[in-house]
Amino acid sequence: MIARGLGVPAVSLTPSEAATHFVSPFMAVVYGFDGPVSSSLTREALGWSPVHPSLLDDLEHGDYLAA
């Protein structure tokens, strides 16, 4: 979504392609890390329920890329 807003291409790379794409093999690992998260513990502990747009909706429709 950010790439689309900036007009730059975004592509998927395999782990081996990423290792040669990035200057540092370490960065290929960092960028490729899949760290799913959940707000369920926060919701339960604080009685919290989100009322604002999701992150992806906010990035797509927010004013981050406005000139």
N, C-alpha and C positions, 0 to 999 in steps of 0.2 A: 504494500500500500504506500509506503514512503517512497519506494523507487518509482512507482507510477506517478505520484505527485511531483517528484523531482524530474521526471522524464528520463530516467536512466534505466537500463535493462537490469532485470533480476533473473538469475538462472539458478537451477539446482545443480549441485556438483556431487559426485560420488566422493567418498572419503579419499580415495587415491587422487582424484582430480583436484580436490581441495588442497591436498598436501603440496601439490606443485603450483597451485594458483596463488596461495599466500606466501609471502616472503619467508615467514617462519612456520615450520611444521607445527610448532606449539599453537600458533594462532588458528590453524586448521582444526585442531582438536577443540580449542576453546569455542570457536564459532559453530562447530558441529555438535556440541554437547546438547543433549536433550534433557532438560531439567523441568519436567512437568510439576506444576504446583497447584495447590487447592486452597481456597479460603474457608474451607469447612471448619477448621479449628478456630479461626478468628470469629467466624459467625457464631459458633457455639459458645465460645468463652465470653464474648462481648454482647451477644444478642444482636449482632450486626447483620443488616441486610442491605446490599447495594441498591442505590436508587438512581445512579448516574449511568450514562452509556458505558458499554463495555470498552475495553482498551481498543479493540479493532474498530469499533464504530467511531470512537473518539478520534482515532488517527485518520480515518477515512473522511470524516465530516468536520473535524475541528479546524481551527485556523492556524495550525502549525506551519503550513506551507504558504500562507497568504503573503503577498508581496507588500 
